[in-house]
């Protein structure tokens, strides 16, 4: 299991949080998704590093830019 933290640019309203969480759970198989609006971060658990790449694609498809990505065991 990998714990992933991503910096997200472009979250301008709280509804962005819900959309990001929903789409990550549905399309990137992310678990325990936590979207932190004030810090512009998203945290989640993935089975492997491919999940982080899928999450990046999903977030960028919503019109947000992914900055730094931290992956830990």
PQR file of N, CA, C, O and H, with PARSE charges and radii, in Angstrom:
ATOM      1  N   UNK A   1       0.824  -1.175   0.000 -0.4000 1.5000
ATOM      2  CA  UNK A   1       0.000   0.000   0.000 -0.0000 2.0000
ATOM      3  C   UNK A   1       0.874   1.245   0.000  0.5500 1.7000
ATOM      4  O   UNK A   1       1.901   1.303   0.675 -0.5500 1.4000
ATOM      5  N   UNK A   2       0.452   2.228  -0.761 -0.4000 1.5000
ATOM      6  CA  UNK A   2       1.174   3.489  -0.853 -0.0000 2.0000
ATOM      7  C   UNK A   2       0.289   4.618  -0.325  0.5500 1.7000
ATOM      8  O   UNK A   2      -0.900   4.690  -0.636 -0.5500 1.4000
ATOM      9  H   UNK A   2      -0.383   2.182  -1.309  0.4000 1.0000
ATOM     10  N   UNK A   3       0.883   5.484   0.466 -0.4000 1.5000
ATOM     11  CA  UNK A   3       0.213   6.687   0.947 -0.0000 2.0000
ATOM     12  C   UNK A   3       0.684   7.833   0.068  0.5500 1.7000
ATOM     13  O   UNK A   3       1.883   8.089  -0.044 -0.5500 1.4000
ATOM     14  H   UNK A   3       1.849   5.425   0.718  0.4000 1.0000
ATOM     15  N   UNK A   4      -0.262   8.518  -0.553 -0.4000 1.5000
ATOM     16  CA  UNK A   4       0.063   9.550  -1.537 -0.0000 2.0000
ATOM     17  C   UNK A   4      -0.458  10.896  -1.052  0.5500 1.7000
ATOM     18  O   UNK A   4      -1.588  11.003  -0.574 -0.5500 1.4000
ATOM     19  H   UNK A   4      -1.236   8.310  -0.462  0.4000 1.0000
ATOM     20  N   UNK A   5       0.379  11.921  -1.181 -0.4000 1.5000
ATOM     21  CA  UNK A   5      -0.017  13.301  -0.914 -0.0000 2.0000
ATOM     22  C   UNK A   5       0.328  14.120  -2.144  0.5500 1.7000
ATOM     23  O   UNK A   5       1.455  14.067  -2.636 -0.5500 1.4000
ATOM     24  H   UNK A   5       1.296  11.834  -1.569  0.4000 1.0000
ATOM     25  N   UNK A   6      -0.637  14.872  -2.638 -0.4000 1.5000
ATOM     26  CA  UNK A   6      -0.439  15.703  -3.827 -0.0000 2.0000
ATOM     27  C   UNK A   6      -0.819  17.143  -3.531  0.5500 1.7000
ATOM     28  O   UNK A   6      -1.804  17.403  -2.840 -0.5500 1.4000
ATOM     29  H   UNK A   6      -1.553  14.915  -2.239  0.4000 1.0000
ATOM     30  N   UNK A   7      -0.044  18.066  -4.050 -0.4000 1.5000
ATOM     31  CA  UNK A   7      -0.372  19.493  -3.990 -0.0000 2.0000
ATOM     32  C   UNK A   7      -1.216  19.807  -5.218  0.5500 1.7000
ATOM     33  O   UNK A   7      -0.818  19.494  -6.340 -0.5500 1.4000
ATOM     34  H   UNK A   7       0.756  17.854  -4.611  0.4000 1.0000
ATOM     35  N   UNK A   8      -2.376  20.421  -5.014 -0.4000 1.5000
ATOM     36  CA  UNK A   8      -3.309  20.707  -6.098 -0.0000 2.0000
ATOM     37  C   UNK A   8      -3.439  22.215  -6.264  0.5500 1.7000
ATOM     38  O   UNK A   8      -3.698  22.934  -5.299 -0.5500 1.4000
ATOM     39  H   UNK A   8      -2.698  20.675  -4.102  0.4000 1.0000
ATOM     40  N   UNK A   9      -3.262  22.684  -7.479 -0.4000 1.5000
ATOM     41  CA  UNK A   9      -3.461  24.094  -7.800 -0.0000 2.0000
ATOM     42  C   UNK A   9      -4.827  24.252  -8.463  0.5500 1.7000
ATOM     43  O   UNK A   9      -5.254  23.385  -9.227 -0.5500 1.4000
ATOM     44  H   UNK A   9      -3.052  22.100  -8.263  0.4000 1.0000
ATOM     45  N   UNK A  10      -5.499  25.338  -8.177 -0.4000 1.5000
ATOM     46  CA  UNK A  10      -6.744  25.638  -8.880 -0.0000 2.0000
ATOM     47  C   UNK A  10      -8.018  25.230  -8.173  0.5500 1.7000
ATOM     48  O   UNK A  10      -9.093  25.286  -8.770 -0.5500 1.4000
ATOM     49  H   UNK A  10      -5.153  26.042  -7.557  0.4000 1.0000
ATOM     50  N   UNK A  11      -7.929  24.817  -6.909 -0.4000 1.5000
ATOM     51  CA  UNK A  11      -9.161  24.537  -6.165 -0.0000 2.0000
ATOM     52  C   UNK A  11      -9.699  25.878  -5.692  0.5500 1.7000
ATOM     53  O   UNK A  11      -9.136  26.492  -4.785 -0.5500 1.4000
ATOM     54  H   UNK A  11      -7.056  24.772  -6.424  0.4000 1.0000
ATOM     55  N   UNK A  12     -10.771  26.327  -6.294 -0.4000 1.5000
ATOM     56  CA  UNK A  12     -11.266  27.660  -5.989 -0.0000 2.0000
ATOM     57  C   UNK A  12     -12.519  27.676  -5.119  0.5500 1.7000
ATOM     58  O   UNK A  12     -12.933  28.732  -4.642 -0.5500 1.4000
ATOM     59  H   UNK A  12     -11.229  25.828  -7.030  0.4000 1.0000
ATOM     60  N   UNK A  13     -13.120  26.512  -4.914 -0.4000 1.5000
ATOM     61  CA  UNK A  13     -14.340  26.486  -4.107 -0.0000 2.0000
ATOM     62  C   UNK A  13     -14.500  25.116  -3.449  0.5500 1.7000
ATOM     63  O   UNK A  13     -13.937  24.128  -3.919 -0.5500 1.4000
ATOM     64  H   UNK A  13     -12.784  25.654  -5.302  0.4000 1.0000
ATOM     65  N   UNK A  14     -15.263  25.062  -2.370 -0.4000 1.5000
ATOM     66  CA  UNK A  14     -15.453  23.782  -1.678 -0.0000 2.0000
ATOM     67  C   UNK A  14     -16.078  22.685  -2.544  0.5500 1.7000
ATOM     68  O   UNK A  14     -15.862  21.503  -2.278 -0.5500 1.4000
ATOM     69  H   UNK A  14     -15.721  25.865  -1.989  0.4000 1.0000
ATOM     70  N   UNK A  15     -16.837  23.047  -3.563 -0.4000 1.5000
ATOM     71  CA  UNK A  15     -17.426  21.996  -4.400 -0.0000 2.0000
ATOM     72  C   UNK A  15     -16.349  21.240  -5.178  0.5500 1.7000
ATOM     73  O   UNK A  15     -16.553  20.089  -5.562 -0.5500 1.4000
ATOM     74  H   UNK A  15     -17.012  24.007  -3.780  0.4000 1.0000
ATOM     75  N   UNK A  16     -15.201  21.888  -5.411 -0.4000 1.5000
ATOM     76  CA  UNK A  16     -14.072  21.204  -6.058 -0.0000 2.0000
ATOM     77  C   UNK A  16     -13.625  20.021  -5.212  0.5500 1.7000
ATOM     78  O   UNK A  16     -13.262  18.970  -5.741 -0.5500 1.4000
ATOM     79  H   UNK A  16     -15.036  22.823  -5.099  0.4000 1.0000
ATOM     80  N   UNK A  17     -13.653  20.199  -3.897 -0.4000 1.5000
ATOM     81  CA  UNK A  17     -13.222  19.138  -2.985 -0.0000 2.0000
ATOM     82  C   UNK A  17     -14.040  17.874  -3.190  0.5500 1.7000
ATOM     83  O   UNK A  17     -13.493  16.781  -3.333 -0.5500 1.4000
ATOM     84  H   UNK A  17     -13.947  21.053  -3.468  0.4000 1.0000
ATOM     85  N   UNK A  18     -15.352  18.037  -3.203 -0.4000 1.5000
ATOM     86  CA  UNK A  18     -16.237  16.886  -3.362 -0.0000 2.0000
ATOM     87  C   UNK A  18     -16.055  16.194  -4.692  0.5500 1.7000
ATOM     88  O   UNK A  18     -16.060  14.966  -4.770 -0.5500 1.4000
ATOM     89  H   UNK A  18     -15.796  18.925  -3.088  0.4000 1.0000
ATOM     90  N   UNK A  19     -15.895  16.983  -5.739 -0.4000 1.5000
ATOM     91  CA  UNK A  19     -15.710  16.415  -7.079 -0.0000 2.0000
ATOM     92  C   UNK A  19     -14.407  15.632  -7.163  0.5500 1.7000
ATOM     93  O   UNK A  19     -14.384  14.521  -7.693 -0.5500 1.4000
ATOM     94  H   UNK A  19     -15.891  17.981  -5.676  0.4000 1.0000
ATOM     95  N   UNK A  20     -13.318  16.205  -6.644 -0.4000 1.5000
ATOM     96  CA  UNK A  20     -12.020  15.515  -6.666 -0.0000 2.0000
ATOM     97  C   UNK A  20     -12.106  14.209  -5.895  0.5500 1.7000
ATOM     98  O   UNK A  20     -11.651  13.173  -6.379 -0.5500 1.4000
ATOM     99  H   UNK A  20     -13.336  17.107  -6.214  0.4000 1.0000
ATOM    100  N   UNK A  21     -12.679  14.246  -4.708 -0.4000 1.5000
ATOM    101  CA  UNK A  21     -12.809  13.034  -3.885 -0.0000 2.0000
ATOM    102  C   UNK A  21     -13.604  11.962  -4.619  0.5500 1.7000
ATOM    103  O   UNK A  21     -13.180  10.808  -4.692 -0.5500 1.4000
ATOM    104  H   UNK A  21     -13.049  15.088  -4.315  0.4000 1.0000
ATOM    105  N   UNK A  22     -14.746  12.339  -5.157 -0.4000 1.5000
ATOM    106  CA  UNK A  22     -15.606  11.385  -5.851 -0.0000 2.0000
ATOM    107  C   UNK A  22     -14.901  10.754  -7.049  0.5500 1.7000
ATOM    108  O   UNK A  22     -14.939   9.536  -7.225 -0.5500 1.4000
ATOM    109  H   UNK A  22     -15.091  13.276  -5.098  0.4000 1.0000
ATOM    110  N   UNK A  23     -14.266  11.571  -7.861 -0.4000 1.5000
ATOM    111  CA  UNK A  23     -13.628  11.075  -9.079 -0.0000 2.0000
ATOM    112  C   UNK A  23     -12.421  10.207  -8.749  0.5500 1.7000
ATOM    113  O   UNK A  23     -12.185   9.207  -9.427 -0.5500 1.4000
ATOM    114  H   UNK A  23     -14.235  12.560  -7.718  0.4000 1.0000
ATOM    115  N   UNK A  24     -11.651  10.563  -7.724 -0.4000 1.5000
ATOM    116  CA  UNK A  24     -10.516   9.726  -7.340 -0.0000 2.0000
ATOM    117  C   UNK A  24     -10.982   8.350  -6.881  0.5500 1.7000
ATOM    118  O   UNK A  24     -10.376   7.337  -7.231 -0.5500 1.4000
ATOM    119  H   UNK A  24     -11.842  11.375  -7.173  0.4000 1.0000
ATOM    120  N   UNK A  25     -12.040   8.313  -6.111 -0.4000 1.5000
ATOM    121  CA  UNK A  25     -12.563   7.028  -5.629 -0.0000 2.0000
ATOM    122  C   UNK A  25     -13.100   6.185  -6.782  0.5500 1.7000
ATOM    123  O   UNK A  25     -12.913   4.968  -6.802 -0.5500 1.4000
ATOM    124  H   UNK A  25     -12.532   9.136  -5.827  0.4000 1.0000
ATOM    125  N   UNK A  26     -13.764   6.823  -7.736 -0.4000 1.5000
ATOM    126  CA  UNK A  26     -14.382   6.080  -8.833 -0.0000 2.0000
ATOM    127  C   UNK A  26     -13.401   5.676  -9.924  0.5500 1.7000
ATOM    128  O   UNK A  26     -13.463   4.551 -10.418 -0.5500 1.4000
ATOM    129  H   UNK A  26     -13.916   7.811  -7.719  0.4000 1.0000
ATOM    130  N   UNK A  27     -12.491   6.576 -10.310 -0.4000 1.5000
ATOM    131  CA  UNK A  27     -11.652   6.330 -11.488 -0.0000 2.0000
ATOM    132  C   UNK A  27     -10.205   5.971 -11.194  0.5500 1.7000
ATOM    133  O   UNK A  27      -9.523   5.416 -12.056 -0.5500 1.4000
ATOM    134  H   UNK A  27     -12.441   7.491  -9.909  0.4000 1.0000
ATOM    135  N   UNK A  28      -9.723   6.274  -9.995 -0.4000 1.5000
ATOM    136  CA  UNK A  28      -8.316   5.988  -9.688 -0.0000 2.0000
ATOM    137  C   UNK A  28      -8.181   4.925  -8.596  0.5500 1.7000
ATOM    138  O   UNK A  28      -7.073   4.638  -8.143 -0.5500 1.4000
ATOM    139  H   UNK A  28     -10.277   6.725  -9.295  0.4000 1.0000
ATOM    140  N   UNK A  29      -9.307   4.342  -8.172 -0.4000 1.5000
ATOM    141  CA  UNK A  29      -9.311   3.320  -7.127 -0.0000 2.0000
ATOM    142  C   UNK A  29      -8.593   3.771  -5.867  0.5500 1.7000
ATOM    143  O   UNK A  29      -7.930   2.974  -5.203 -0.5500 1.4000
ATOM    144  H   UNK A  29     -10.207   4.576  -8.540  0.4000 1.0000
ATOM    145  N   UNK A  30      -8.725   5.056  -5.538 -0.4000 1.5000
ATOM    146  CA  UNK A  30      -8.114   5.597  -4.327 -0.0000 2.0000
ATOM    147  C   UNK A  30      -9.018   5.313  -3.132  0.5500 1.7000
ATOM    148  O   UNK A  30     -10.244   5.310  -3.244 -0.5500 1.4000
ATOM    149  H   UNK A  30      -9.263   5.703  -6.077  0.4000 1.0000
ATOM    150  N   UNK A  31      -8.388   5.077  -1.995 -0.4000 1.5000
ATOM    151  CA  UNK A  31      -9.124   4.825  -0.754 -0.0000 2.0000
ATOM    152  C   UNK A  31      -8.731   5.868   0.287  0.5500 1.7000
ATOM    153  O   UNK A  31      -7.671   6.486   0.194 -0.5500 1.4000
ATOM    154  H   UNK A  31      -7.393   5.080  -1.904  0.4000 1.0000
ATOM    155  N   UNK A  32      -9.583   6.052   1.261 -0.4000 1.5000
ATOM    156  CA  UNK A  32      -9.324   6.994   2.360 -0.0000 2.0000
ATOM    157  C   UNK A  32      -8.939   8.374   1.826  0.5500 1.7000
ATOM    158  O   UNK A  32      -7.986   8.989   2.304 -0.5500 1.4000
ATOM    159  H   UNK A  32     -10.445   5.550   1.337  0.4000 1.0000
ATOM    160  N   UNK A  33      -9.682   8.852   0.839 -0.4000 1.5000
ATOM    161  CA  UNK A  33      -9.379  10.134   0.199 -0.0000 2.0000
ATOM    162  C   UNK A  33      -9.735  11.274   1.145  0.5500 1.7000
ATOM    163  O   UNK A  33     -10.830  11.323   1.706 -0.5500 1.4000
ATOM    164  H   UNK A  33     -10.456   8.353   0.450  0.4000 1.0000
ATOM    165  N   UNK A  34      -8.790  12.182   1.307 -0.4000 1.5000
ATOM    166  CA  UNK A  34      -8.988  13.379   2.123 -0.0000 2.0000
ATOM    167  C   UNK A  34      -8.524  14.578   1.304  0.5500 1.7000
ATOM    168  O   UNK A  34      -7.349  14.669   0.946 -0.5500 1.4000
ATOM    169  H   UNK A  34      -7.900  12.142   0.852  0.4000 1.0000
ATOM    170  N   UNK A  35      -9.438  15.494   1.008 -0.4000 1.5000
ATOM    171  CA  UNK A  35      -9.107  16.691   0.243 -0.0000 2.0000
ATOM    172  C   UNK A  35      -9.074  17.861   1.226  0.5500 1.7000
ATOM    173  O   UNK A  35     -10.060  18.148   1.905 -0.5500 1.4000
ATOM    174  H   UNK A  35     -10.392  15.420   1.299  0.4000 1.0000
ATOM    175  N   UNK A  36      -7.920  18.530   1.286 -0.4000 1.5000
ATOM    176  CA  UNK A  36      -7.715  19.632   2.221 -0.0000 2.0000
ATOM    177  C   UNK A  36      -7.738  20.943   1.452  0.5500 1.7000
ATOM    178  O   UNK A  36      -6.744  21.334   0.839 -0.5500 1.4000
ATOM    179  H   UNK A  36      -7.120  18.296   0.734  0.4000 1.0000
ATOM    180  N   UNK A  37      -8.881  21.617   1.488 -0.4000 1.5000
ATOM    181  CA  UNK A  37      -9.085  22.810   0.689 -0.0000 2.0000
ATOM    182  C   UNK A  37      -8.104  23.923   1.055  0.5500 1.7000
ATOM    183  O   UNK A  37      -7.474  24.501   0.170 -0.5500 1.4000
ATOM    184  H   UNK A  37      -9.688  21.300   1.986  0.4000 1.0000
ATOM    185  N   UNK A  38      -7.968  24.229   2.342 -0.4000 1.5000
ATOM    186  CA  UNK A  38      -7.133  25.358   2.764 -0.0000 2.0000
ATOM    187  C   UNK A  38      -5.659  25.190   2.402  0.5500 1.7000
ATOM    188  O   UNK A  38      -4.988  26.167   2.070 -0.5500 1.4000
ATOM    189  H   UNK A  38      -8.481  23.759   3.061  0.4000 1.0000
ATOM    190  N   UNK A  39      -5.158  23.977   2.461 -0.4000 1.5000
ATOM    191  CA  UNK A  39      -3.744  23.756   2.127 -0.0000 2.0000
ATOM    192  C   UNK A  39      -3.548  23.345   0.674  0.5500 1.7000
ATOM    193  O   UNK A  39      -2.414  23.249   0.204 -0.5500 1.4000
ATOM    194  H   UNK A  39      -5.703  23.183   2.730  0.4000 1.0000
ATOM    195  N   UNK A  40      -4.649  23.100  -0.045 -0.4000 1.5000
ATOM    196  CA  UNK A  40      -4.552  22.714  -1.447 -0.0000 2.0000
ATOM    197  C   UNK A  40      -3.899  21.361  -1.645  0.5500 1.7000
ATOM    198  O   UNK A  40      -3.110  21.172  -2.571 -0.5500 1.4000
ATOM    199  H   UNK A  40      -5.570  23.178   0.337  0.4000 1.0000
ATOM    200  N   UNK A  41      -4.224  20.430  -0.782 -0.4000 1.5000
ATOM    201  CA  UNK A  41      -3.632  19.090  -0.866 -0.0000 2.0000
ATOM    202  C   UNK A  41      -4.717  18.019  -0.899  0.5500 1.7000
ATOM    203  O   UNK A  41      -5.842  18.220  -0.442 -0.5500 1.4000
ATOM    204  H   UNK A  41      -4.864  20.583  -0.029  0.4000 1.0000
ATOM    205  N   UNK A  42      -4.338  16.891  -1.450 -0.4000 1.5000
ATOM    206  CA  UNK A  42      -5.182  15.708  -1.396 -0.0000 2.0000
ATOM    207  C   UNK A  42      -4.310  14.558  -0.907  0.5500 1.7000
ATOM    208  O   UNK A  42      -3.165  14.407  -1.332 -0.5500 1.4000
ATOM    209  H   UNK A  42      -3.424  16.727  -1.821  0.4000 1.0000
ATOM    210  N   UNK A  43      -4.868  13.752  -0.011 -0.4000 1.5000
ATOM    211  CA  UNK A  43      -4.182  12.575   0.531 -0.0000 2.0000
ATOM    212  C   UNK A  43      -5.060  11.367   0.293  0.5500 1.7000
ATOM    213  O   UNK A  43      -6.283  11.436   0.419 -0.5500 1.4000
ATOM    214  H   UNK A  43      -5.799  13.875   0.334  0.4000 1.0000
ATOM    215  N   UNK A  44      -4.423  10.251  -0.055 -0.4000 1.5000
ATOM    216  CA  UNK A  44      -5.182   9.014  -0.262 -0.0000 2.0000
ATOM    217  C   UNK A  44      -4.256   7.816  -0.192  0.5500 1.7000
ATOM    218  O   UNK A  44      -3.033   7.953  -0.154 -0.5500 1.4000
ATOM    219  H   UNK A  44      -3.429  10.195  -0.158  0.4000 1.0000
ATOM    220  N   UNK A  45      -4.858   6.650  -0.175 -0.4000 1.5000
ATOM    221  CA  UNK A  45      -4.131   5.391  -0.166 -0.0000 2.0000
ATOM    222  C   UNK A  45      -4.390   4.693  -1.489  0.5500 1.7000
ATOM    223  O   UNK A  45      -5.517   4.657  -1.983 -0.5500 1.4000
ATOM    224  H   UNK A  45      -5.852   6.539  -0.205  0.4000 1.0000
ATOM    225  N   UNK A  46      -3.314   4.134  -2.059 -0.4000 1.5000
ATOM    226  CA  UNK A  46      -3.394   3.416  -3.327 -0.0000 2.0000
ATOM    227  C   UNK A  46      -2.659   2.091  -3.192  0.5500 1.7000
ATOM    228  O   UNK A  46      -1.788   1.937  -2.336 -0.5500 1.4000
ATOM    229  H   UNK A  46      -2.398   4.163  -1.658  0.4000 1.0000
ATOM    230  N   UNK A  47      -3.015   1.146  -4.036 -0.4000 1.5000
ATOM    231  CA  UNK A  47      -2.345  -0.156  -3.989 -0.0000 2.0000
ATOM    232  C   UNK A  47      -0.893  -0.081  -4.437  0.5500 1.7000
ATOM    233  O   UNK A  47      -0.046  -0.815  -3.929 -0.5500 1.4000
ATOM    234  H   UNK A  47      -3.723   1.271  -4.731  0.4000 1.0000
ATOM    235  N   UNK A  48      -0.602   0.803  -5.386 -0.4000 1.5000
ATOM    236  CA  UNK A  48       0.754   0.913  -5.910 -0.0000 2.0000
ATOM    237  C   UNK A  48       0.984   2.308  -6.483  0.5500 1.7000
ATOM    238  O   UNK A  48       0.094   3.158  -6.433 -0.5500 1.4000
ATOM    239  H   UNK A  48      -1.290   1.399  -5.799  0.4000 1.0000
ATOM    240  N   UNK A  49       2.174   2.541  -7.025 -0.4000 1.5000
ATOM    241  CA  UNK A  49       2.501   3.859  -7.570 -0.0000 2.0000
ATOM    242  C   UNK A  49       1.704   4.181  -8.830  0.5500 1.7000
ATOM    243  O   UNK A  49       1.554   5.352  -9.178 -0.5500 1.4000
ATOM    244  H   UNK A  49       2.897   1.851  -7.065  0.4000 1.0000
ATOM    245  N   UNK A  50       1.194   3.166  -9.516 -0.4000 1.5000
ATOM    246  CA  UNK A  50       0.360   3.410 -10.691 -0.0000 2.0000
ATOM    247  C   UNK A  50      -0.910   4.158 -10.302  0.5500 1.7000
ATOM    248  O   UNK A  50      -1.461   4.915 -11.102 -0.5500 1.4000
ATOM    249  H   UNK A  50       1.316   2.215  -9.233  0.4000 1.0000
ATOM    250  N   UNK A  51      -1.369   3.947  -9.086 -0.4000 1.5000
ATOM    251  CA  UNK A  51      -2.536   4.667  -8.590 -0.0000 2.0000
ATOM    252  C   UNK A  51      -2.289   6.157  -8.500  0.5500 1.7000
ATOM    253  O   UNK A  51      -3.195   6.956  -8.740 -0.5500 1.4000
ATOM    254  H   UNK A  51      -0.922   3.332  -8.436  0.4000 1.0000
ATOM    255  N   UNK A  52      -1.072   6.538  -8.158 -0.4000 1.5000
ATOM    256  CA  UNK A  52      -0.715   7.956  -8.097 -0.0000 2.0000
ATOM    257  C   UNK A  52      -0.732   8.566  -9.491  0.5500 1.7000
ATOM    258  O   UNK A  52      -1.176   9.700  -9.668 -0.5500 1.4000
ATOM    259  H   UNK A  52      -0.336   5.889  -7.964  0.4000 1.0000
ATOM    260  N   UNK A  53      -0.255   7.826 -10.473 -0.4000 1.5000
ATOM    261  CA  UNK A  53      -0.275   8.323 -11.860 -0.0000 2.0000
ATOM    262  C   UNK A  53      -1.707   8.460 -12.364  0.5500 1.7000
ATOM    263  O   UNK A  53      -2.042   9.431 -13.044 -0.5500 1.4000
ATOM    264  H   UNK A  53       0.106   6.905 -10.330  0.4000 1.0000
ATOM    265  N   UNK A  54      -2.549   7.486 -12.030 -0.4000 1.5000
ATOM    266  CA  UNK A  54      -3.957   7.560 -12.426 -0.0000 2.0000
ATOM    267  C   UNK A  54      -4.634   8.749 -11.763  0.5500 1.7000
ATOM    268  O   UNK A  54      -5.432   9.446 -12.390 -0.5500 1.4000
ATOM    269  H   UNK A  54      -2.277   6.698 -11.478  0.4000 1.0000
ATOM    270  N   UNK A  55      -4.316   8.981 -10.494 -0.4000 1.5000
ATOM    271  CA  UNK A  55      -4.897  10.111  -9.773 -0.0000 2.0000
ATOM    272  C   UNK A  55      -4.470  11.433 -10.405  0.5500 1.7000
ATOM    273  O   UNK A  55      -5.285  12.346 -10.543 -0.5500 1.4000
ATOM    274  H   UNK A  55      -3.668   8.415  -9.985  0.4000 1.0000
ATOM    275  N   UNK A  56      -3.210  11.541 -10.786 -0.4000 1.5000
ATOM    276  CA  UNK A  56      -2.732  12.763 -11.434 -0.0000 2.0000
ATOM    277  C   UNK A  56      -3.526  13.027 -12.713  0.5500 1.7000
ATOM    278  O   UNK A  56      -3.956  14.155 -12.955 -0.5500 1.4000
ATOM    279  H   UNK A  56      -2.549  10.799 -10.675  0.4000 1.0000
ATOM    280  N   UNK A  57      -3.717  12.008 -13.518 -0.4000 1.5000
ATOM    281  CA  UNK A  57      -4.470  12.152 -14.770 -0.0000 2.0000
ATOM    282  C   UNK A  57      -5.909  12.587 -14.505  0.5500 1.7000
ATOM    283  O   UNK A  57      -6.438  13.460 -15.193 -0.5500 1.4000
ATOM    284  H   UNK A  57      -3.368  11.092 -13.321  0.4000 1.0000
ATOM    285  N   UNK A  58      -6.533  11.977 -13.512 -0.4000 1.5000
ATOM    286  CA  UNK A  58      -7.920  12.295 -13.182 -0.0000 2.0000
ATOM    287  C   UNK A  58      -8.034  13.743 -12.706  0.5500 1.7000
ATOM    288  O   UNK A  58      -8.925  14.472 -13.142 -0.5500 1.4000
ATOM    289  H   UNK A  58      -6.103  11.268 -12.953  0.4000 1.0000
ATOM    290  N   UNK A  59      -7.144  14.155 -11.823 -0.4000 1.5000
ATOM    291  CA  UNK A  59      -7.193  15.517 -11.285 -0.0000 2.0000
ATOM    292  C   UNK A  59      -6.952  16.531 -12.397  0.5500 1.7000
ATOM    293  O   UNK A  59      -7.638  17.551 -12.469 -0.5500 1.4000
ATOM    294  H   UNK A  59      -6.420  13.563 -11.468  0.4000 1.0000
ATOM    295  N   UNK A  60      -5.985  16.254 -13.258 -0.4000 1.5000
ATOM    296  CA  UNK A  60      -5.705  17.173 -14.361 -0.0000 2.0000
ATOM    297  C   UNK A  60      -6.857  17.217 -15.365  0.5500 1.7000
ATOM    298  O   UNK A  60      -7.087  18.254 -15.987 -0.5500 1.4000
ATOM    299  H   UNK A  60      -5.429  15.425 -13.199  0.4000 1.0000
ATOM    300  N   UNK A  61      -7.579  16.116 -15.532 -0.4000 1.5000
ATOM    301  CA  UNK A  61      -8.733  16.120 -16.438 -0.0000 2.0000
ATOM    302  C   UNK A  61      -9.864  17.007 -15.908  0.5500 1.7000
ATOM    303  O   UNK A  61     -10.732  17.429 -16.671 -0.5500 1.4000
ATOM    304  H   UNK A  61      -7.392  15.273 -15.027  0.4000 1.0000
ATOM    305  N   UNK A  62      -9.852  17.286 -14.611 -0.4000 1.5000
ATOM    306  CA  UNK A  62     -10.839  18.174 -14.005 -0.0000 2.0000
ATOM    307  C   UNK A  62     -10.424  19.642 -14.108  0.5500 1.7000
ATOM    308  O   UNK A  62     -11.168  20.529 -13.692 -0.5500 1.4000
ATOM    309  H   UNK A  62      -9.147  16.943 -13.991  0.4000 1.0000
ATOM    310  N   UNK A  63      -9.236  19.896 -14.661 -0.4000 1.5000
ATOM    311  CA  UNK A  63      -8.790  21.270 -14.857 -0.0000 2.0000
ATOM    312  C   UNK A  63      -7.891  21.805 -13.758  0.5500 1.7000
ATOM    313  O   UNK A  63      -7.646  23.009 -13.689 -0.5500 1.4000
ATOM    314  H   UNK A  63      -8.632  19.175 -14.999  0.4000 1.0000
ATOM    315  N   UNK A  64      -7.401  20.930 -12.903 -0.4000 1.5000
ATOM    316  CA  UNK A  64      -6.501  21.337 -11.823 -0.0000 2.0000
ATOM    317  C   UNK A  64      -5.077  20.917 -12.168  0.5500 1.7000
ATOM    318  O   UNK A  64      -4.861  19.943 -12.890 -0.5500 1.4000
ATOM    319  H   UNK A  64      -7.601  19.951 -12.959  0.4000 1.0000
ATOM    320  N   UNK A  65      -4.127  21.652 -11.653 -0.4000 1.5000
ATOM    321  CA  UNK A  65      -2.720  21.321 -11.872 -0.0000 2.0000
ATOM    322  C   UNK A  65      -2.181  20.593 -10.630  0.5500 1.7000
ATOM    323  O   UNK A  65      -2.422  21.016  -9.500 -0.5500 1.4000
ATOM    324  H   UNK A  65      -4.302  22.443 -11.067  0.4000 1.0000
ATOM    325  N   UNK A  66      -1.460  19.512 -10.856 -0.4000 1.5000
ATOM    326  CA  UNK A  66      -0.844  18.771  -9.770 -0.0000 2.0000
ATOM    327  C   UNK A  66       0.595  19.255  -9.625  0.5500 1.7000
ATOM    328  O   UNK A  66       1.381  19.200 -10.571 -0.5500 1.4000
ATOM    329  H   UNK A  66      -1.264  19.168 -11.774  0.4000 1.0000
ATOM    330  N   UNK A  67       0.923  19.728  -8.428 -0.4000 1.5000
ATOM    331  CA  UNK A  67       2.285  20.173  -8.150 -0.0000 2.0000
ATOM    332  C   UNK A  67       3.106  19.007  -7.641  0.5500 1.7000
ATOM    333  O   UNK A  67       3.291  18.010  -8.339 -0.5500 1.4000
ATOM    334  H   UNK A  67       0.284  19.772  -7.660  0.4000 1.0000
ATOM    335  N   UNK A  68       3.589  19.135  -6.441 -0.4000 1.5000
ATOM    336  CA  UNK A  68       4.419  18.086  -5.853 -0.0000 2.0000
ATOM    337  C   UNK A  68       3.603  16.842  -5.503  0.5500 1.7000
ATOM    338  O   UNK A  68       2.423  16.920  -5.162 -0.5500 1.4000
ATOM    339  H   UNK A  68       3.439  19.945  -5.873  0.4000 1.0000
ATOM    340  N   UNK A  69       4.273  15.697  -5.599 -0.4000 1.5000
ATOM    341  CA  UNK A  69       3.664  14.409  -5.257 -0.0000 2.0000
ATOM    342  C   UNK A  69       4.617  13.689  -4.309  0.5500 1.7000
ATOM    343  O   UNK A  69       5.803  13.542  -4.604 -0.5500 1.4000
ATOM    344  H   UNK A  69       5.232  15.634  -5.876  0.4000 1.0000
ATOM    345  N   UNK A  70       4.096  13.246  -3.179 -0.4000 1.5000
ATOM    346  CA  UNK A  70       4.912  12.482  -2.220 -0.0000 2.0000
ATOM    347  C   UNK A  70       4.258  11.125  -2.045  0.5500 1.7000
ATOM    348  O   UNK A  70       3.063  11.031  -1.765 -0.5500 1.4000
ATOM    349  H   UNK A  70       3.133  13.365  -2.939  0.4000 1.0000
ATOM    350  N   UNK A  71       5.054  10.066  -2.213 -0.4000 1.5000
ATOM    351  CA  UNK A  71       4.568   8.699  -2.070 -0.0000 2.0000
ATOM    352  C   UNK A  71       5.389   8.017  -0.984  0.5500 1.7000
ATOM    353  O   UNK A  71       6.619   8.053  -1.017 -0.5500 1.4000
ATOM    354  H   UNK A  71       6.025  10.143  -2.441  0.4000 1.0000
ATOM    355  N   UNK A  72       4.714   7.398  -0.027 -0.4000 1.5000
ATOM    356  CA  UNK A  72       5.425   6.677   1.030 -0.0000 2.0000
ATOM    357  C   UNK A  72       4.720   5.349   1.278  0.5500 1.7000
ATOM    358  O   UNK A  72       3.566   5.149   0.900 -0.5500 1.4000
ATOM    359  H   UNK A  72       3.715   7.369  -0.001  0.4000 1.0000
ATOM    360  N   UNK A  73       5.444   4.464   1.916 -0.4000 1.5000
ATOM    361  CA  UNK A  73       4.874   3.136   2.243 -0.0000 2.0000
ATOM    362  C   UNK A  73       4.044   3.191   3.495  0.5500 1.7000
ATOM    363  O   UNK A  73       3.492   2.174   3.916 -0.5500 1.4000
ATOM    364  H   UNK A  73       6.382   4.626   2.222  0.4000 1.0000
TER
END
